[in-house]
Amino acid sequence: MAEIISANDLRARKDEFVIIDVREPDELASGKIEGSTHMPLGLVIRKAKKGGIEDLKGKNICTYCGSGYRGNIAADELKKAGFNAITLDGGFPSWNQK
């Protein structure tokens, strides 16, 4: 399991992270975290394995999805590929709870 960060902690430290939304395009209608980059889970995994996001190495990455499951997978795969990655605990719904 990937390390997690709470929505409150991410809000407080948002400028320290590259935030990647790993949801599918049809899920974006419910909104997104401002400033996040959309990159579906499969694309994150392919780019991490094939060197398509090497510019993110050395940066702190936070992934998120609709529930936390895919965000966790993305963060795990990024960690395996040598990235500094964590995931948003509870996914996007936790971001909307204030």
C-alpha positions in Angstrom: 0.0 0.0 0.0 1.1 3.5 -0.8 1.5 6.1 1.8 -1.6 8.3 2.3 -2.2 11.9 3.0 -5.4 13.3 4.4 -7.4 16.0 2.4 -6.7 18.5 5.1 -2.9 17.8 5.0 -2.9 18.0 1.3 -4.8 21.3 1.3 -2.2 22.7 3.7 0.8 21.4 1.6 -0.7 21.5 -1.9 2.1 23.6 -3.3 4.6 20.8 -2.4 3.0 18.3 -4.7 2.3 17.5 -8.3 -1.3 16.3 -8.0 -2.4 13.7 -10.6 -6.0 12.8 -11.1 -6.1 9.1 -12.2 -9.9 8.9 -12.8 -11.4 8.2 -16.2 -12.5 11.1 -18.4 -16.2 10.6 -17.7 -15.6 11.0 -14.0 -14.3 14.5 -14.3 -17.8 16.0 -14.5 -18.0 15.9 -10.7 -15.0 18.3 -10.5 -11.3 18.0 -9.8 -8.7 19.4 -7.5 -7.7 22.8 -8.8 -4.3 22.6 -10.4 -4.3 18.8 -10.7 -3.2 17.0 -13.9 -5.6 14.5 -15.4 -3.8 11.2 -16.3 -5.9 8.0 -16.2 -4.5 5.1 -14.2 -3.4 3.1 -17.2 -1.6 6.0 -18.7 0.2 6.7 -15.5 1.5 3.2 -15.3 2.6 3.1 -19.0 4.3 6.5 -18.8 6.1 5.5 -15.5 7.4 2.3 -17.0 8.3 3.7 -20.4 10.0 7.0 -19.2 7.2 9.3 -20.3 7.1 11.3 -17.1 10.8 11.4 -16.1 10.5 15.2 -15.5 8.5 14.3 -12.3 11.3 12.3 -10.8 12.5 14.0 -7.6 9.2 15.8 -7.2 6.5 14.9 -4.6 3.5 13.4 -6.4 0.0 12.9 -4.9 -2.4 10.7 -6.8 -6.2 10.6 -6.4 -9.2 8.9 -7.9 -12.9 8.5 -7.1 -12.5 6.3 -4.0 -8.8 5.8 -3.2 -8.3 2.4 -4.8 -6.9 3.5 -8.2 -5.0 6.3 -6.6 -3.3 3.8 -4.4 -2.4 1.6 -7.3 -1.0 4.6 -9.2 1.1 5.7 -6.2 2.4 2.1 -5.8 3.4 1.8 -9.4 5.1 5.2 -9.4 7.0 4.3 -6.2 8.2 1.0 -7.9 9.4 3.1 -10.9 11.4 5.4 -8.6 9.1 8.3 -8.0 8.1 10.0 -4.7 4.4 9.3 -4.6 1.6 9.2 -2.1 -2.2 9.0 -2.5 -5.1 11.1 -1.2 -6.8 9.1 1.5 -10.5 8.5 0.4 -9.9 9.9 -3.1 -11.7 12.9 -4.5 -14.8 12.6 -2.2 -12.6 13.3 0.8 -11.4 16.5 -0.9 -15.0 17.8 -1.0 -15.7 17.1 2.7 -14.7 20.3 4.5 
